[in-house]
Amino acid sequence: MTVTKERKQEIVKEFSKHENDSGSADVQIAVLTERINSMTEHMRSAVRDYSSRRGLLKMVSKRRSLLDYVRKHEPQRYLELITKLNIRK
């Protein structure tokens, strides 16, 4: 259900703009997407896990606000990001 340390490092390396970049919007969106995907798989088997559902909805909301920020400031980067992460919008 959680993202392993190695997987998170791979994601940071793939989406970072420079070597020490671990907090840019792109990286945050990519890590949240990975967590959302794993949580979605958990929710398919545990339908009545309402506390996990709340956490999932909070993650989706946070990712949406980060995506809105990227779309507002750099529309081309936004389009590249949603196609790379396979996010519907």
ZIHU-V319522 format. One line per field, one symbol per residue. ss: DSSP state (H for helix, E for strand, - for the rest). psi: psi as a letter, one per 30 degrees, with the letter a starting at -180 (. if undefined). burial: # if it has 24 or more other ideal C-beta (glycine too) atoms within 12 Angstrom, else .. Layout:
ss->???
psi->???
burial->???
//
This chain:
ss->----HHHHHHHHHHH---------HHHHHHHHHHHHHHHHHHHHH----HHHHHHHHHHHHHHHHHHHHHHHH-HHHHHHHHHHH----
psi->flkleeeeeeeeeefleaegjggleeeeeeeeeeeeeeeeeefefiegieeeeeeeeeeeeeeeeeeeeeeeeieeeeeeefeefhkk.
burial->.......#..##..#........##############.#...#........#...#..##..#..##..#.......#..##..#.#..
//
